[in-house]
Amino acid sequence: MRVYSVHTRADAAPVLIREGFSWGALLFGPIWLFAHRAWVAGVLVLCGWILGALAPGALRPLLMLVLVWATGVFGTDWRRSSLERRGFTLVHTIAARNLDAAFARLMAARPDLAAEAAAS
């Protein structure tokens, strides 16, 4: 089972975010963050990559490894923070096999959100 956090805003469809480590964030870093509209975190990670690439010799691989690992661990947290800045609020956490099952469970638990999801 995977755990998803559900974020809603009055004029938007609910957003479900899978909790835990993100391989996409680890592998693609700032590109993954930009794709999920986490602009501030994406810019900061990109700046970290640039500074890491400019680090002296033996320190460079260690800094890059730490930055890549931290992006994978905290990427979903940064994505949630971005949603909060855009006015979304955390309303539920749902455990399900996959994203589709989580969305179906959400619609069963909160039918009032179905109209918002259909409108968006």
Secondary structure, DSSP 8 states (H G I E B T S, - for coil): -EEEEEEEETTEEEEEEE-S--HHHHHHTHHHHHHTT-HHHHHHHHHHHHHHHTS-TTHHHHHHHHHHHHHHHHHHHHHHHHHHHTT-EEEEEEEESSHHHHHHHHHHH-THHHHHHHH-
